Amino acid sequence: MNITYVHASKYGNGATVAKRFRDVMAAKGITVDVAHVRQADPQHLPPADLYVFSSPGRMGKPIGVARRFLRRVTLPAGTPYALLTTEAAPKPDKKSGQLPSAESLDRWQRVRPIMTELLDAKGLHKVGEDRILVTGLRGPLEDGWETKVDAFADRVVAVPGLLD
Ligand SMILES: Cc1cc2nc3c(=O)[nH]c(=O)nc-3n(C[C@H](O)[C@H](O)[C@H](O)COP(=O)(O)O)c2cc1C
């Protein structure tokens, strides 16, 4: 069983998340090959049982290098994939102290929806997604991020027929 994990980390947080995912999966007997988008050829990705794609957020979208990579990904229709992004934690409004509503966040923050649109348009099959938050624009990762990555790995492993 093996997973190819391609990320577009700029400041290192997404690379740290990828490493954790790789180590957690290794403990389950699953090999994860991690690469940065700049080191991977989207048209000749190595064979894998699952592809995980990860991008940091930029102005509500995946970072440009990730969008360009995902546009060029060539994999057979039906190939399973999952998304594990790093995104900025929502900030409370300076005046009201209130966090933005889920509705207004979803309007602005379209990192995973855009990644999903690009891959679903190729007939790929999403089996899971999550985001790990960073507390400042360049990090660090939120408290408890390791637990979130571990839970994501557990959910991926539990997808029927995927990695067993
Ligand atoms: C100019 C700039 C714009 C950003 N815009 C967003 C955004 O729209 N949404 C978001 O979730 N994160 C945004 N971020 C924060 C990134 O999510 C964060 O830098 C990234 O997750 C860190 O991951 P990395 O260390 O792997 O690059 C922005 C960061 C920068 C520097």
The ligand as a MOL file (V3000), in Angstrom:
LIG
                    3D

  0  0  0     0  0            999 V3000
M  V30 BEGIN CTAB
M  V30 COUNTS 31 33 0 0 0
M  V30 BEGIN ATOM
M  V30 1 C 0.0940 36.9540 1.3400 0
M  V30 2 C -0.5850 35.8240 2.0760 0
M  V30 3 C -1.9330 35.6090 1.8440 0
M  V30 4 C -2.5880 34.5570 2.5120 0
M  V30 5 N -3.9170 34.3420 2.2480 0
M  V30 6 C -4.5260 33.3060 2.8770 0
M  V30 7 C -5.8840 32.9890 2.5840 0
M  V30 8 O -6.5430 33.6500 1.7980 0
M  V30 9 N -6.4370 31.9430 3.2120 0
M  V30 10 C -5.7390 31.1700 4.1020 0
M  V30 11 O -6.2980 30.2290 4.6380 0
M  V30 12 N -4.4610 31.4400 4.3860 0
M  V30 13 C -3.8380 32.4720 3.7990 0
M  V30 14 N -2.5340 32.7450 4.0880 0
M  V30 15 C -1.8500 31.9320 5.1080 0
M  V30 16 C -1.3620 30.6260 4.5490 0
M  V30 17 O -2.4010 29.6820 4.6790 0
M  V30 18 C -0.1300 30.1740 5.3090 0
M  V30 19 O 0.9580 31.0020 4.9460 0
M  V30 20 C 0.2150 28.7670 4.9690 0
M  V30 21 O -0.7830 27.8710 5.3480 0
M  V30 22 C 1.4900 28.3510 5.6200 0
M  V30 23 O 1.8600 27.1170 5.0450 0
M  V30 24 P 3.3350 26.8830 4.5040 0
M  V30 25 O 4.2280 27.1760 5.6730 0
M  V30 26 O 3.3490 25.4370 4.1790 0
M  V30 27 O 3.5880 27.7550 3.3530 0
M  V30 28 C -1.8700 33.7580 3.4370 0
M  V30 29 C -0.4980 34.0090 3.6570 0
M  V30 30 C 0.1370 35.0120 2.9880 0
M  V30 31 C 1.6060 35.2400 3.2530 0
M  V30 END ATOM
M  V30 BEGIN BOND
M  V30 1 1 1 2
M  V30 2 1 2 3
M  V30 3 2 2 30
M  V30 4 2 3 4
M  V30 5 1 4 5
M  V30 6 1 4 28
M  V30 7 2 5 6
M  V30 8 1 6 7
M  V30 9 1 6 13
M  V30 10 2 7 8
M  V30 11 1 7 9
M  V30 12 1 9 10
M  V30 13 2 10 11
M  V30 14 1 10 12
M  V30 15 2 12 13
M  V30 16 1 13 14
M  V30 17 1 14 15
M  V30 18 1 14 28
M  V30 19 1 15 16
M  V30 20 1 16 17
M  V30 21 1 16 18
M  V30 22 1 18 19
M  V30 23 1 18 20
M  V30 24 1 20 21
M  V30 25 1 20 22
M  V30 26 1 22 23
M  V30 27 1 23 24
M  V30 28 2 24 25
M  V30 29 1 24 26
M  V30 30 1 24 27
M  V30 31 2 28 29
M  V30 32 1 29 30
M  V30 33 1 30 31
M  V30 END BOND
M  V30 END CTAB
M  END
